Amino acid sequence: MNQGRLIGIILLGVGFGITVLAGLFLAVRSSSEDTTALGTVLGAGLAFVIIAPIIGAGIYFWVKGGQEAEEESTMEKQRQLLDIVRSRGQVTVEDMAMEMQSSVNQIQDMVHQLVGLQVFSGYVNWDDGILYSAEASNLRDLKECEKCGAPIELVGKGVIACKFCGTEYFLA
C-alpha cells in the first residue's frame, strides 16, 4: 500500500472515530435536564466543523493514493516491456501479451507511450507481430525497410514507417 492511501485511511479512521465520540457525547449531554436544544445543535455544528475537514482530507489522500498506485503499476509494466525487448532483441507481441498478462492492444499502446517518452528504439511489424530492439544510431542511418527493402518515411515524432509492409521504426 502506498503512503497516500495509508494517510487517507488513517485520516478517515480518525474522522469516523471522532464522529462516534462526538455523537455519544452529544447523546449523553442532550439527555440531561440542564442541556438545551440550542446547545446540542451548537455542539453538533462544532463537531462537524472539526470532523468534515479531517474526513475530506482522508478521502482526498485515499483517492490520490489510488491514482498514484495505478500510475506506478503502468510505469512498472512499461519498464518490464522495455527490459524484455532489450534483453531478448526480438519478441512476438503475443508472447509479450501473455507474459505480461495484457492484451495485444495494451502492448501496442505501451510501445507507443515508450516511444513518446523517447526511451524505446527499435522497430515493430504489427502484421507479423514482432518487436525488435535496436540501437537508435543504427536506425537513424536506415534508408529502406529491413523487412521488405522498400523506402521508409517519417510518419511522426521519432517514428518512421514502411508504407508497403507496415513496419514501424522507433527512434529514441
Backbone as a chain_set.jsonl record, in Angstrom:
{"seq": "MNQGRLIGIILLGVGFGITVLAGLFLAVRSSSEDTTALGTVLGAGLAFVIIAPIIGAGIYFWVKGGQEAEEESTMEKQRQLLDIVRSRGQVTVEDMAMEMQSSVNQIQDMVHQLVGLQVFSGYVNWDDGILYSAEASNLRDLKECEKCGAPIELVGKGVIACKFCGTEYFLA", "coords": {"N": [[0.853, -1.176, 0.0], [0.536, 2.217, -0.833], [1.87, 5.36, 0.39], [0.092, 7.596, 0.32], [-2.468, 6.44, 0.25], [-2.424, 5.108, 2.707], [-2.225, 7.253, 4.546], [-4.677, 8.457, 3.95], [-6.489, 6.452, 4.817], [-5.905, 6.405, 7.545], [-6.634, 9.038, 8.295], [-9.372, 8.941, 7.663], [-10.192, 6.985, 9.487], [-9.611, 8.275, 11.937], [-11.317, 10.491, 11.66], [-13.877, 9.257, 11.563], [-13.804, 8.019, 14.045], [-13.724, 10.226, 15.802], [-16.2, 11.243, 15.134], [-17.954, 9.28, 16.141], [-17.344, 9.444, 18.892], [-18.065, 12.134, 19.363], [-20.773, 11.998, 18.751], [-21.715, 10.206, 20.734], [-21.096, 11.725, 23.029], [-22.726, 13.981, 22.607], [-25.216, 12.728, 22.66], [-25.373, 11.795, 25.302], [-25.148, 14.222, 26.709], [-27.389, 15.611, 25.771], [-29.448, 14.255, 26.926], [-29.476, 15.013, 29.538], [-30.995, 17.191, 32.002], [-30.239, 19.887, 32.146], [-29.373, 20.706, 29.625], [-29.899, 22.455, 26.64], [-31.79, 22.483, 23.551], [-30.645, 24.145, 21.699], [-28.004, 24.212, 22.557], [-27.223, 21.572, 22.042], [-27.461, 21.478, 19.241], [-25.564, 23.437, 18.592], [-23.254, 22.192, 19.571], [-23.189, 19.94, 17.858], [-22.775, 21.254, 15.442], [-20.222, 22.394, 15.867], [-18.74, 20.045, 16.143], [-19.029, 19.038, 13.559], [-17.627, 20.988, 12.094], [-15.044, 20.42, 12.87], [-14.743, 17.718, 12.206], [-15.418, 17.371, 9.438], [-13.32, 18.519, 7.707], [-11.246, 16.718, 8.298], [-12.223, 14.191, 7.478], [-12.684, 14.841, 4.804], [-10.043, 15.391, 3.908], [-8.996, 12.857, 4.31], [-10.431, 11.341, 2.405], [-9.521, 12.61, 0.071], [-6.701, 12.025, 0.13], [-6.839, 9.234, 0.022], [-8.052, 8.734, -2.502], [-6.202, 10.048, -4.205], [-3.916, 8.567, -3.61], [-4.664, 6.102, -4.703], [-4.697, 6.758, -7.426], [-1.992, 7.323, -7.811], [-0.908, 4.806, -7.298], [-1.917, 3.385, -9.461], [-0.623, 4.694, -11.583], [2.026, 4.028, -10.954], [1.899, 1.292, -11.353], [1.443, 1.171, -14.122], [3.835, 2.33, -15.046], [5.628, 0.407, -14.14], [4.885, -1.812, -15.686], [5.544, -0.812, -18.226], [8.309, -0.552, -17.932], [8.955, -3.231, -17.561], [8.218, -4.292, -20.074], [10.037, -2.93, -21.735], [12.494, -3.881, -20.721], [12.293, -6.637, -21.33], [12.178, -6.642, -24.161], [14.623, -5.4, -24.796], [16.462, -7.207, -23.653], [16.025, -9.616, -25.009], [16.161, -8.967, -27.679], [14.438, -9.542, -29.872], [10.947, -10.152, -29.892], [7.76, -11.722, -29.921], [4.632, -10.031, -30.196], [2.391, -11.297, -29.183], [3.553, -13.133, -27.389], [4.613, -11.31, -25.565], [2.249, -10.151, -24.627], [1.028, -12.358, -23.371], [2.974, -12.992, -21.424], [3.045, -10.67, -19.906], [0.496, -10.538, -19.049], [-1.446, -9.026, -20.458], [-3.364, -7.363, -23.037], [-2.987, -7.5, -26.648], [-3.484, -5.001, -27.728], [-2.987, -3.367, -25.501], [-0.237, -3.773, -25.221], [0.627, -2.636, -27.623], [-0.161, 0.027, -27.16], [1.504, 0.599, -24.954], [4.035, 0.415, -26.166], [3.904, 2.588, -27.927], [3.664, 4.641, -26.028], [6.159, 4.443, -24.754], [7.783, 5.138, -26.888], [6.965, 7.763, -27.212], [7.971, 8.785, -24.844], [10.557, 8.69, -25.465], [12.285, 6.532, -24.879], [12.394, 4.074, -26.008], [13.915, 2.436, -28.629], [13.746, 0.932, -31.697], [12.092, -1.432, -33.803], [8.916, -2.452, -35.154], [6.824, -4.823, -36.584], [3.602, -4.826, -37.086], [1.905, -6.492, -38.472], [3.257, -8.976, -38.627], [3.647, -9.171, -35.961], [5.938, -8.768, -34.313], [8.32, -7.454, -32.119], [11.269, -5.572, -32.288], [14.386, -4.86, -30.896], [16.662, -2.204, -31.181], [19.617, -0.265, -31.616], [19.372, 3.238, -31.527], [21.14, 4.724, -33.059], [21.754, 3.008, -35.159], [19.316, 2.895, -36.464], [18.912, 5.507, -37.332], [20.419, 5.87, -39.627], [19.102, 4.379, -41.44], [17.657, 3.728, -44.557], [15.997, 2.181, -46.028], [13.408, -0.311, -45.696], [13.87, -2.873, -43.323], [12.564, -5.263, -43.555], [11.197, -5.544, -46.084], [12.606, -4.041, -47.92], [11.673, -1.738, -49.126], [11.358, 1.872, -49.612], [11.485, 3.991, -46.684], [9.683, 6.309, -44.592], [9.285, 9.361, -42.68], [6.806, 9.429, -40.235], [5.864, 10.468, -37.921], [6.725, 12.009, -34.747], [9.783, 10.828, -34.026], [9.188, 8.456, -35.292], [9.431, 6.334, -38.014], [8.23, 4.81, -40.985], [7.416, 1.986, -43.071], [5.516, 2.142, -45.881], [4.666, 0.081, -47.382], [4.861, -2.553, -46.186], [4.139, -2.021, -43.592], [5.818, -1.928, -41.379], [7.001, -0.34, -38.482], [9.411, 1.962, -37.329], [11.101, 2.971, -34.461], [12.614, 5.739, -33.108], [14.693, 6.618, -30.533]], "CA": [[0.0, 0.0, 0.0], [1.371, 3.407, -0.887], [1.773, 6.28, 1.526], [-1.113, 8.424, 0.221], [-3.622, 5.635, 0.668], [-2.304, 4.854, 4.141], [-2.593, 8.5, 5.229], [-6.117, 8.61, 3.771], [-7.195, 5.512, 5.687], [-5.722, 6.871, 8.931], [-7.474, 10.223, 8.498], [-10.772, 8.508, 7.685], [-10.406, 6.314, 10.773], [-9.638, 9.31, 12.98], [-12.54, 11.272, 11.475], [-15.042, 8.481, 11.992], [-13.669, 7.832, 15.491], [-14.162, 11.472, 16.446], [-17.648, 11.335, 14.903], [-18.622, 8.39, 17.109], [-17.184, 10.036, 20.23], [-18.88, 13.351, 19.448], [-22.175, 11.567, 18.778], [-22.002, 9.675, 22.071], [-21.06, 12.842, 23.962], [-23.937, 14.789, 22.42], [-26.381, 11.939, 23.099], [-25.388, 11.797, 26.774], [-25.4, 15.595, 27.183], [-28.75, 16.059, 25.451], [-30.406, 13.565, 27.799], [-29.517, 15.645, 30.861], [-32.029, 18.215, 32.112], [-29.735, 21.256, 32.025], [-28.929, 20.962, 28.261], [-30.959, 22.939, 25.75], [-31.711, 22.015, 22.158], [-29.691, 25.025, 21.021], [-26.666, 23.755, 22.945], [-26.955, 20.325, 21.321], [-27.255, 21.842, 17.838], [-24.278, 24.123, 18.525], [-22.23, 21.161, 19.743], [-23.133, 19.149, 16.622], [-22.155, 22.113, 14.427], [-18.783, 22.469, 16.149], [-18.162, 18.738, 15.821], [-18.979, 18.955, 12.106], [-16.54, 21.86, 11.626], [-13.773, 19.733, 13.144], [-14.702, 16.401, 11.576], [-15.542, 17.432, 7.98], [-12.03, 18.631, 7.013], [-10.447, 15.505, 8.51], [-12.758, 13.163, 6.582], [-12.423, 15.315, 3.436], [-8.623, 15.161, 3.62], [-8.825, 11.402, 4.215], [-10.94, 10.918, 1.091], [-8.594, 13.138, -0.938], [-5.465, 11.243, 0.138], [-7.15, 7.871, -0.394], [-8.251, 8.749, -3.953], [-4.925, 10.415, -4.821], [-3.035, 7.407, -3.451], [-5.094, 5.109, -5.686], [-4.23, 7.206, -8.739], [-0.542, 7.149, -7.844], [-0.646, 3.368, -7.384], [-2.21, 2.992, -10.839], [0.472, 5.209, -12.409], [3.203, 3.212, -10.661], [1.677, -0.004, -11.998], [1.65, 1.384, -15.557], [5.272, 2.53, -15.265], [6.285, -0.88, -13.919], [4.635, -2.635, -16.871], [6.346, -0.257, -19.314], [9.691, -0.918, -17.642], [9.052, -4.665, -17.81], [8.202, -4.475, -21.529], [11.305, -2.432, -22.263], [13.55, -4.816, -20.319], [12.15, -7.892, -22.072], [12.562, -6.433, -25.564], [16.069, -5.128, -24.86], [17.265, -8.383, -23.307], [15.849, -10.688, -25.989], [16.432, -8.489, -29.031], [13.161, -9.582, -30.586], [9.93, -10.933, -29.195], [6.453, -11.54, -30.543], [3.685, -9.237, -29.404], [1.532, -12.245, -28.473], [4.314, -13.623, -26.235], [4.674, -10.205, -24.595], [0.924, -10.004, -24.03], [0.821, -13.467, -22.435], [3.913, -12.89, -20.312], [2.707, -9.519, -19.075], [-0.922, -10.655, -18.748], [-2.07, -7.86, -21.064], [-3.852, -7.61, -24.39], [-2.11, -7.023, -27.718], [-3.706, -3.547, -27.834], [-2.273, -2.718, -24.394], [1.188, -3.806, -25.559], [0.817, -1.629, -28.66], [-0.239, 1.34, -26.501], [2.719, 0.79, -24.145], [5.149, 0.685, -27.083], [3.778, 3.981, -28.382], [3.976, 5.514, -24.89], [7.619, 4.415, -24.57], [8.351, 5.925, -27.987], [6.694, 9.166, -26.862], [8.891, 9.153, -23.764], [11.876, 8.605, -26.089], [13.119, 5.549, -24.195], [12.438, 2.835, -26.79], [14.311, 2.499, -30.024], [13.634, -0.371, -32.32], [11.032, -1.411, -34.788], [7.898, -3.468, -34.972], [5.923, -5.09, -37.692], [2.364, -5.212, -36.418], [1.317, -7.615, -39.21], [3.937, -10.189, -38.157], [3.541, -9.162, -34.507], [7.252, -8.941, -33.704], [9.033, -6.259, -31.658], [12.716, -5.689, -32.402], [15.162, -3.828, -30.22], [17.807, -1.771, -31.991], [20.218, 0.993, -31.197], [18.848, 4.355, -32.297], [22.152, 5.147, -34.032], [21.61, 2.141, -36.338], [18.073, 3.217, -37.157], [18.973, 6.847, -37.923], [21.031, 5.775, -40.954], [18.278, 3.474, -42.221], [17.004, 4.367, -45.707], [14.994, 1.266, -46.559], [12.818, -1.228, -44.732], [14.634, -4.085, -43.025], [11.776, -6.447, -43.887], [10.862, -5.709, -47.497], [13.534, -3.278, -48.757], [11.025, -0.551, -49.698], [11.753, 3.122, -48.938], [10.753, 4.335, -45.459], [9.487, 7.756, -44.457], [8.918, 9.888, -41.378], [5.351, 9.486, -40.079], [5.56, 11.106, -36.652], [7.902, 12.339, -33.963], [10.559, 9.659, -33.657], [8.641, 7.251, -35.919], [9.483, 6.2, -39.463], [7.47, 3.608, -41.323], [7.356, 1.475, -44.435], [4.102, 2.155, -46.24], [4.336, -1.135, -48.118], [4.622, -3.712, -45.313], [3.584, -1.567, -42.324], [6.788, -1.961, -40.293], [7.276, 0.958, -37.881], [10.721, 2.079, -36.679], [11.022, 3.956, -33.401], [13.916, 6.342, -32.803], [14.706, 7.242, -29.212]], "C": [[0.897, 1.236, 0.0], [1.022, 4.378, 0.239], [0.503, 7.127, 1.5], [-2.355, 7.689, 0.682], [-3.601, 5.386, 2.169], [-2.708, 6.084, 4.948], [-4.101, 8.716, 5.132], [-6.91, 7.713, 4.695], [-7.082, 5.945, 7.151], [-6.617, 8.068, 9.22], [-8.962, 9.858, 8.533], [-11.097, 7.818, 9.009], [-10.512, 7.307, 11.913], [-10.933, 10.12, 12.88], [-13.777, 10.531, 11.941], [-14.995, 8.193, 13.492], [-14.142, 9.056, 16.262], [-15.671, 11.642, 16.286], [-18.41, 10.492, 15.914], [-18.543, 8.979, 18.515], [-18.056, 11.276, 20.396], [-20.368, 13.001, 19.515], [-22.565, 11.03, 20.142], [-22.052, 10.805, 23.11], [-22.339, 13.672, 23.849], [-25.189, 14.039, 22.876], [-26.502, 11.951, 24.622], [-25.742, 13.184, 27.289], [-26.839, 16.029, 26.9], [-29.799, 15.376, 26.328], [-30.46, 14.186, 29.195], [-30.496, 16.823, 30.838], [-31.512, 19.63, 31.862], [-29.245, 21.6, 30.616], [-30.106, 21.397, 27.401], [-30.749, 22.375, 24.342], [-30.699, 22.852, 21.385], [-28.259, 24.614, 21.334], [-26.275, 22.484, 22.206], [-26.667, 20.607, 19.852], [-25.909, 22.537, 17.671], [-23.116, 23.133, 18.666], [-22.064, 20.31, 18.493], [-22.472, 19.952, 15.509], [-20.656, 22.228, 14.62], [-18.081, 21.15, 15.82], [-18.03, 18.589, 14.302], [-17.826, 19.781, 11.546], [-15.176, 21.199, 11.833], [-13.651, 18.457, 12.306], [-14.672, 16.486, 10.049], [-14.185, 17.593, 7.272], [-11.16, 17.375, 7.154], [-10.907, 14.398, 7.558], [-12.52, 13.564, 5.122], [-10.972, 15.086, 3.028], [-8.341, 13.663, 3.482], [-9.281, 10.87, 2.871], [-9.993, 11.371, -0.01], [-7.323, 12.29, -1.009], [-5.698, 9.811, -0.336], [-7.308, 7.792, -1.915], [-6.933, 9.047, -4.669], [-3.933, 9.252, -4.723], [-3.38, 6.301, -4.43], [-4.627, 5.466, -7.088], [-2.722, 7.012, -8.868], [-0.171, 5.678, -7.967], [-0.887, 2.872, -8.804], [-1.104, 3.465, -11.783], [1.747, 4.392, -12.204], [3.096, 1.848, -11.333], [1.92, 0.104, -13.508], [3.134, 1.543, -15.859], [6.035, 1.227, -15.093], [6.094, -1.8, -15.112], [5.444, -2.128, -18.061], [7.817, -0.642, -19.144], [9.921, -2.399, -17.934], [9.09, -4.946, -19.314], [9.538, -4.077, -22.14], [12.452, -3.379, -21.934], [13.49, -6.112, -21.115], [12.619, -7.718, -23.51], [14.066, -6.202, -25.681], [16.891, -6.382, -24.588], [17.16, -9.486, -24.358], [16.175, -10.256, -27.418], [15.19, -8.47, -29.9], [12.211, -10.502, -29.84], [8.596, -10.691, -29.893], [5.531, -10.778, -29.59], [2.775, -10.167, -28.597], [2.244, -12.812, -27.245], [4.393, -12.557, -25.145], [3.338, -10.075, -23.86], [0.665, -11.12, -23.015], [1.712, -13.331, -21.209], [3.547, -11.767, -19.357], [1.235, -9.515, -18.657], [-1.686, -9.407, -19.2], [-2.616, -8.265, -22.428], [-2.833, -7.077, -25.395], [-2.258, -5.511, -27.864], [-2.993, -2.793, -26.712], [-0.776, -2.698, -24.66], [1.485, -2.743, -26.605], [0.786, -0.222, -28.056], [1.021, 1.619, -25.678], [3.928, 1.097, -25.027], [5.093, 2.133, -27.55], [4.06, 4.979, -27.249], [5.483, 5.583, -24.663], [8.319, 5.2, -25.676], [8.16, 7.41, -27.695], [7.601, 9.676, -25.759], [10.344, 9.122, -24.224], [12.821, 7.671, -25.33], [13.195, 4.228, -24.951], [12.898, 3.14, -28.197], [14.305, 1.08, -30.563], [12.58, -0.284, -33.39], [10.099, -2.574, -34.552], [7.126, -3.612, -36.273], [4.649, -5.635, -37.067], [1.692, -6.378, -37.138], [1.924, -8.939, -38.756], [3.875, -10.303, -36.634], [4.872, -9.381, -33.8], [7.845, -7.574, -33.366], [10.528, -6.534, -31.75], [13.364, -4.547, -31.64], [16.339, -3.474, -31.12], [18.348, -0.483, -31.406], [19.717, 2.113, -32.101], [19.849, 4.811, -33.355], [22.081, 4.289, -35.297], [20.383, 2.516, -37.148], [18.126, 4.572, -37.853], [19.548, 6.818, -39.335], [20.209, 4.915, -41.9], [17.565, 4.234, -43.339], [15.913, 3.485, -46.298], [14.576, 0.276, -45.488], [13.675, -2.479, -44.573], [13.891, -5.335, -43.494], [11.607, -6.63, -45.387], [11.765, -4.931, -48.446], [12.943, -2.033, -49.396], [11.502, 0.704, -48.967], [10.885, 3.372, -47.693], [10.663, 5.848, -45.351], [9.049, 8.11, -43.049], [7.401, 10.001, -41.304], [4.927, 10.143, -38.773], [6.851, 11.387, -35.909], [8.596, 11.061, -33.507], [10.069, 8.366, -34.275], [8.804, 7.355, -37.427], [8.816, 4.877, -39.805], [7.611, 3.261, -42.789], [5.889, 1.44, -44.82], [3.688, 0.922, -47.039], [4.023, -2.312, -47.202], [4.131, -3.327, -43.924], [4.545, -1.611, -41.146], [7.034, -0.546, -39.797], [8.608, 0.905, -37.164], [10.652, 3.225, -35.691], [12.411, 4.437, -33.044], [13.846, 7.009, -31.442], [15.712, 8.379, -29.196]], "O": [[1.886, 1.301, 0.731], [0.017, 4.226, 0.933], [-0.104, 7.354, 2.546], [-3.186, 8.234, 1.408], [-4.639, 5.446, 2.827], [-3.45, 5.971, 5.924], [-4.737, 9.109, 6.11], [-7.894, 8.148, 5.294], [-8.052, 5.859, 7.904], [-7.279, 8.12, 10.256], [-9.719, 10.402, 9.337], [-12.162, 8.046, 9.584], [-11.399, 7.196, 12.76], [-11.572, 10.401, 13.894], [-14.628, 11.097, 12.629], [-16.039, 8.131, 14.14], [-14.868, 8.939, 17.249], [-16.344, 12.127, 17.196], [-19.405, 10.946, 16.48], [-19.537, 9.012, 19.242], [-18.705, 11.458, 21.426], [-21.128, 13.632, 20.25], [-23.633, 11.363, 20.656], [-22.941, 10.836, 23.961], [-22.957, 14.023, 24.854], [-26.115, 14.644, 23.415], [-27.598, 12.097, 25.165], [-26.55, 13.314, 28.208], [-27.44, 16.74, 27.706], [-30.919, 15.872, 26.454], [-31.39, 13.915, 29.955], [-30.785, 17.378, 29.779], [-32.271, 20.488, 31.411], [-28.736, 22.704, 30.419], [-31.173, 20.785, 27.432], [-29.681, 21.865, 24.003], [-29.983, 22.339, 20.525], [-27.395, 24.666, 20.459], [-25.126, 22.334, 21.79], [-25.736, 20.04, 19.28], [-25.186, 22.26, 16.714], [-22.117, 23.235, 17.955], [-20.942, 19.989, 18.102], [-21.7, 19.407, 14.721], [-19.897, 22.168, 13.653], [-16.971, 21.14, 15.288], [-17.025, 18.07, 13.816], [-17.126, 19.339, 10.636], [-14.258, 21.409, 11.04], [-12.586, 18.159, 11.767], [-13.943, 15.717, 9.422], [-13.92, 16.864, 6.316], [-10.426, 17.018, 6.232], [-10.086, 13.746, 6.912], [-12.191, 12.714, 4.295], [-10.706, 14.632, 1.914], [-7.544, 13.252, 2.639], [-8.602, 10.043, 2.262], [-9.692, 10.605, -0.926], [-6.914, 11.882, -2.096], [-4.85, 9.238, -1.02], [-6.762, 6.889, -2.548], [-6.587, 8.368, -5.636], [-3.19, 8.993, -5.67], [-2.485, 5.627, -4.938], [-4.211, 4.595, -7.852], [-2.234, 6.585, -9.915], [0.782, 5.339, -8.668], [-0.141, 2.027, -9.299], [-0.693, 2.727, -12.679], [2.462, 4.098, -13.162], [4.09, 1.313, -11.824], [2.538, -0.781, -14.1], [3.64, 0.959, -16.818], [6.99, 0.969, -15.825], [7.028, -2.494, -15.515], [5.977, -2.929, -18.828], [8.483, -1.014, -20.11], [10.954, -2.776, -18.487], [9.903, -5.747, -19.775], [10.097, -4.802, -22.963], [13.295, -3.649, -22.79], [14.526, -6.631, -21.532], [13.371, -8.547, -24.025], [14.71, -6.754, -26.574], [17.917, -6.595, -25.234], [18.125, -10.22, -24.57], [16.437, -11.101, -28.274], [14.923, -7.485, -30.589], [12.62, -11.496, -29.239], [8.334, -9.596, -30.392], [5.639, -10.872, -28.368], [2.428, -9.859, -27.457], [1.635, -12.96, -26.185], [4.26, -12.856, -23.959], [3.297, -9.912, -22.641], [0.145, -10.865, -21.928], [1.258, -13.531, -20.082], [3.716, -11.894, -18.144], [0.783, -8.587, -17.986], [-2.457, -8.818, -18.443], [-2.361, -9.368, -22.91], [-1.938, -6.309, -25.044], [-1.271, -4.812, -28.097], [-2.456, -1.708, -26.937], [-0.109, -1.708, -24.356], [2.478, -2.025, -26.496], [1.613, 0.621, -28.402], [1.547, 2.732, -25.698], [4.753, 1.941, -24.678], [6.111, 2.825, -27.568], [4.631, 6.043, -27.49], [6.024, 6.659, -24.407], [9.333, 5.852, -25.429], [9.068, 8.216, -27.901], [7.96, 10.853, -25.734], [11.251, 9.481, -23.472], [14.002, 7.973, -25.157], [13.974, 3.35, -24.58], [12.337, 4.001, -28.874], [14.812, 0.155, -29.929], [12.215, 0.804, -33.833], [10.425, -3.538, -33.859], [6.825, -2.633, -36.955], [4.619, -6.765, -36.578], [0.989, -7.17, -36.51], [1.203, -9.91, -38.526], [4.031, -11.391, -36.08], [4.933, -10.097, -32.801], [7.872, -6.665, -34.195], [10.998, -7.596, -31.342], [12.929, -3.399, -31.737], [16.938, -4.349, -31.746], [17.62, 0.287, -30.78], [19.648, 1.941, -33.318], [19.448, 5.24, -34.437], [22.324, 4.792, -36.394], [20.404, 2.461, -38.377], [17.451, 4.769, -38.863], [19.195, 7.662, -40.158], [20.59, 4.743, -43.058], [16.941, 5.266, -43.091], [15.014, 3.972, -46.983], [15.287, 0.053, -44.509], [14.14, -3.063, -45.551], [14.515, -6.351, -43.797], [11.836, -7.717, -45.916], [11.7, -5.136, -49.659], [13.637, -1.336, -50.137], [11.992, 0.621, -47.841], [9.708, 3.01, -47.659], [11.461, 6.575, -45.942], [8.513, 7.277, -42.319], [6.773, 10.587, -42.185], [3.734, 10.35, -38.55], [7.937, 11.048, -36.378], [8.056, 10.305, -32.698], [10.475, 7.285, -33.847], [8.376, 8.33, -38.044], [8.835, 3.938, -39.009], [7.885, 4.116, -43.631], [5.093, 0.775, -44.156], [2.508, 0.736, -47.339], [3.026, -3.003, -47.411], [3.744, -4.2, -43.147], [4.132, -1.357, -40.015], [7.254, 0.359, -40.601], [8.912, -0.067, -36.473], [10.203, 4.321, -36.029], [13.287, 3.638, -32.714], [13.008, 7.886, -31.23], [15.879, 9.04, -28.171]]}, "num_chains": 1, "name": "protein.A"}
